[in-house]
């Protein structure tokens, strides 16, 4: 089968709630990463076959096929199309998969993949709630078919995170220690300059502003649970954030024709589903599936990224698969670095690739929980 290569990857810094990117139009935010990618790769933009971008809550500035709009706002050739992907939190990771599949099929040679999200402009669940004005309380419970299969069970990510904490016997204190470590790792990465090479500063904003340097165990312990009587708090949850990221995916023929130097090869890509009511558990079966398909073991993987939607998600995944924490989210995760939904998969891949190179490792695996009880898994091989 033809190969798909990652030529380069770049991202904006991550903006926090009411932060530096809060008023940046989503099209301009996404265009910034695309323009930076074109500059870094020196590729002729006219040679790009497609732009595949993830985005969730596609309302207002994110409506109308934001992938296409980002490319046009970047001032690039209008004959290059774009398509927007919504696999919830895994949208940008799925965008990378679709780009790689286009290349591996032989249909395309150069594809820009990534994602964009501004959660300050359009808040989380904006699209989920938009139908209320038309008489739909949510996308599910007015469907007779859905009710026949799942009943009127609450679909709530906070409840799902609580269910996971209870099933895997994860105490609030243990999750708070995990969250503090996420901040510690992210701050160490920033102070050590580890993110500098992957970030394209925007309007003078050059450093992720989400990690909390002033957080402590006592401060976390003082937070009220998100559900009365529960264990999950805002301190052990991912932060709403704004960001964009873009990668150039190329075929072997494009590598030769354009004189490109790949940074990594897509070794494996897959996606699996799990119970949509549990919602956040799918990284466990998805990772098992990926390892079986590739005949790799946990020991063969040098670095892992499991998105920290909640501390319980990543901790249950580590516990179930016996993945050591010293190889997981080594530069911090979404608890510290934020979760710009439709951009997160590409932000993580950009950071993961840079760290794999820094350490001289061979394989890295990325996975994340997604709405609907789904999870993508991508394994890359450093070149």
ChimeraX attribute file (.defattr): number of C-alpha atoms within 10 A of each C-alpha:
attribute: neighborCount
match mode: 1-to-1
recipient: residues
	/A:1	6
	/A:2	12
	/A:3	17
	/A:4	27
	/A:5	28
	/A:6	24
	/A:7	21
	/A:8	23
	/A:9	30
	/A:10	29
	/A:11	32
	/A:12	27
	/A:13	27
	/A:14	28
	/A:15	27
	/A:16	25
	/A:17	18
	/A:18	13
	/A:19	14
	/A:20	19
	/A:21	25
	/A:22	19
	/A:23	13
	/A:24	16
	/A:25	16
	/A:26	28
	/A:27	25
	/A:28	19
	/A:29	25
	/A:30	31
	/A:31	27
	/A:32	25
	/A:33	30
	/A:34	31
	/A:35	20
	/A:36	21
	/A:37	23
	/A:38	20
	/A:39	12
	/A:40	13
	/A:41	17
	/A:42	11
	/A:43	16
	/A:44	12
	/A:45	18
	/A:46	11
	/A:47	15
	/A:48	20
	/A:49	19
	/A:50	22
	/A:51	26
	/A:52	28
	/A:53	35
	/A:54	35
	/A:55	32
	/A:56	32
	/A:57	24
	/A:58	19
	/A:59	15
	/A:60	11
	/A:61	19
	/A:62	23
	/A:63	16
	/A:64	13
	/A:65	19
	/A:66	28
	/A:67	29
	/A:68	21
	/A:69	23
	/A:70	27
	/A:71	27
	/A:72	19
	/A:73	16
	/A:74	19
	/A:75	11
	/A:76	17
	/A:77	14
	/A:78	11
	/A:79	12
	/A:80	17
	/A:81	16
	/A:82	22
	/A:83	17
	/A:84	26
	/A:85	23
	/A:86	19
	/A:87	21
	/A:88	20
	/A:89	27
	/A:90	31
	/A:91	29
	/A:92	35
	/A:93	33
	/A:94	31
	/A:95	32
	/A:96	30
	/A:97	24
	/A:98	18
	/A:99	28
	/A:100	29
	/A:101	19
	/A:102	21
	/A:103	25
	/A:104	20
	/A:105	14
	/A:106	15
	/A:107	11
	/A:108	19
	/A:109	23
	/A:110	28
	/A:111	26
	/A:112	28
	/A:113	30
	/A:114	39
	/A:115	41
	/A:116	37
	/A:117	33
	/A:118	34
	/A:119	27
	/A:120	20
	/A:121	20
	/A:122	19
	/A:123	15
	/A:124	17
	/A:125	12
	/A:126	14
	/A:127	16
	/A:128	15
	/A:129	14
	/A:130	16
	/A:131	13
	/A:132	12
	/A:133	8
	/A:134	7
	/A:135	9
	/A:136	15
	/A:137	14
	/A:138	16
	/A:139	14
	/A:140	16
	/A:141	17
	/A:142	13
	/A:143	11
	/A:144	10
	/A:145	11
	/A:146	13
	/A:147	13
	/A:148	9
	/A:149	8
	/A:150	14
	/A:151	12
	/A:152	12
	/A:153	9
	/A:154	11
	/A:155	17
	/A:156	14
	/A:157	17
	/A:158	20
	/A:159	18
	/A:160	21
	/A:161	23
	/A:162	22
	/A:163	17
	/A:164	23
	/A:165	23
	/A:166	14
	/A:167	10
	/A:168	15
	/A:169	12
	/A:170	18
	/A:171	13
	/A:172	20
	/A:173	14
	/A:174	14
	/A:175	23
	/A:176	24
	/A:177	15
	/A:178	20
	/A:179	28
	/A:180	24
	/A:181	19
	/A:182	26
	/A:183	25
	/A:184	19
	/A:185	20
	/A:186	28
	/A:187	22
	/A:188	15
	/A:189	16
	/A:190	16
	/A:191	12
	/A:192	10
	/A:193	11
	/A:194	17
	/A:195	22
	/A:196	15
	/A:197	12
	/A:198	19
	/A:199	24
	/A:200	22
	/A:201	17
	/A:202	15
	/A:203	8
	/A:204	8
	/A:205	16
	/A:206	17
	/A:207	19
	/A:208	22
	/A:209	21
	/A:210	25
	/A:211	25
	/A:212	16
	/A:213	13
	/A:214	7
	/A:215	14
	/A:216	13
	/A:217	13
	/A:218	9
	/A:219	10
	/A:220	19
	/A:221	14
	/A:222	10
	/A:223	13
	/A:224	15
	/A:225	17
	/A:226	16
	/A:227	12
	/A:228	8
	/A:229	8
	/A:230	17
	/A:231	23
	/A:232	26
	/A:233	22
	/A:234	14
	/A:235	25
	/A:236	28
	/A:237	25
	/A:238	21
	/A:239	23
	/A:240	23
	/A:241	29
	/A:242	34
	/A:243	33
	/A:244	33
	/A:245	38
	/A:246	35
	/A:247	30
	/A:248	26
	/A:249	31
	/A:250	30
	/A:251	26
	/A:252	18
	/A:253	15
	/A:254	17
	/A:255	18
	/A:256	11
	/A:257	9
	/A:258	14
	/A:259	10
	/A:260	16
	/A:261	14
	/A:262	19
	/A:263	17
	/A:264	21
	/A:265	20
	/A:266	21
	/A:267	17
	/A:268	17
	/A:269	22
	/A:270	17
	/A:271	20
	/A:272	17
	/A:273	20
	/A:274	19
	/A:275	13
	/A:276	18
	/A:277	18
	/A:278	20
	/A:279	23
	/A:280	30
	/A:281	27
	/A:282	27
	/A:283	29
	/A:284	23
	/A:285	19
	/A:286	23
	/A:287	27
	/A:288	16
	/A:289	16
	/A:290	22
	/A:291	19
	/A:292	11
	/A:293	12
	/A:294	12
	/A:295	9
	/A:296	13
	/A:297	11
	/A:298	16
	/A:299	10
	/A:300	13
	/A:301	19
	/A:302	17
	/A:303	27
	/A:304	23
	/A:305	25
	/A:306	23
	/A:307	29
	/A:308	28
	/A:309	26
	/A:310	30
	/A:311	30
	/A:312	34
	/A:313	26
	/A:314	28
	/A:315	22
	/A:316	20
	/A:317	20
	/A:318	16
	/A:319	14
	/A:320	13
	/A:321	14
	/A:322	11
	/A:323	17
	/A:324	13
	/A:325	15
	/A:326	9
	/A:327	14
	/A:328	21
	/A:329	24
	/A:330	21
	/A:331	24
	/A:332	25
	/A:333	28
	/A:334	29
	/A:335	29
	/A:336	29
	/A:337	31
	/A:338	28
	/A:339	31
	/A:340	30
	/A:341	31
	/A:342	36
	/A:343	32
	/A:344	33
	/A:345	29
	/A:346	31
	/A:347	31
	/A:348	25
	/A:349	28
	/A:350	23
	/A:351	22
	/A:352	22
	/A:353	23
	/A:354	20
	/A:355	18
	/A:356	20
	/A:357	14
	/A:358	10
	/A:359	10
	/A:360	12
	/A:361	17
	/A:362	16
	/A:363	22
	/A:364	24
	/A:365	25
	/A:366	25
	/A:367	27
	/A:368	29
	/A:369	29
	/A:370	25
	/A:371	21
	/A:372	18
	/A:373	18
	/A:374	25
	/A:375	31
	/A:376	27
	/A:377	27
	/A:378	23
	/A:379	22
	/A:380	24
	/A:381	21
	/A:382	20
	/A:383	15
